[in-house]
Amino acid sequence: MQEACGSAEVGAAPEVQALERVQELVLAVQQQATTLNALLGNPDLPIEQYPPYRQAQAVLDAADARLARFVLRAEATGAILDTHAEPGEVLQPGTPVVTLGETRRPYIDVFVPQTDLAGMGPGTPAEVRVDAYPGQVFRGAVEVVGRTLEFTPRYLFSDKERPNLVVRVRVDVEDSQERLHAGVPAFAWIAPQLEARK
């Protein structure tokens, strides 16, 4: 009998091993099922659709959206003519940060005596000259003729002073090579008589 008991114990060892092996396989299958569920049931799913990737992308998108609120973008192309704030400064809403100029289409404001306004309006041709380019003529056209007269001292004018009243006229200048600079004195000749011939 002792031999039978001894052989029964020896015979139980492969069954225990088989049971342990089955439990390991069940555990492995459960882990694979958990992983497969995390992959939305498809191990061939593109990485962009994995939940952890989607979560990381959402965090990145939120950070980009926050950063975009602090980046200044101009609606038009041009050059920065002046900077009014330095990086790191805290500004109130509406505070100017930079002055942006459209350097390919500069303009000049000239003051035209009221007696010379006849026939002058938007589109009237003009010629502009600057000291930096002697002999060079920049073509342009009147953009806006001011609606109010200007004079110093304002509202005090006699018959002698009335001819000195002027109107601000803005001339849009063609300068595709960006040779003109802001603040440079310029002289304009506006030709209403050319407009009348057209």
Secondary structure by P-SEA (a helix, b strand, c coil): caaaaaaaaaaaaaaaaaaaaaaaaaaaaaaaaaaaaaacccccccccccaaaaaaaaaaaaaaaaaaaabbbbcbbbbbcccccccccccccccccbbbbcccbbbbbbbbcccccccccccccccccccccccbbbbbccccccccccccccccccccccccbbbbbbbbbbccccccccccbbbbbbbaaaaaac
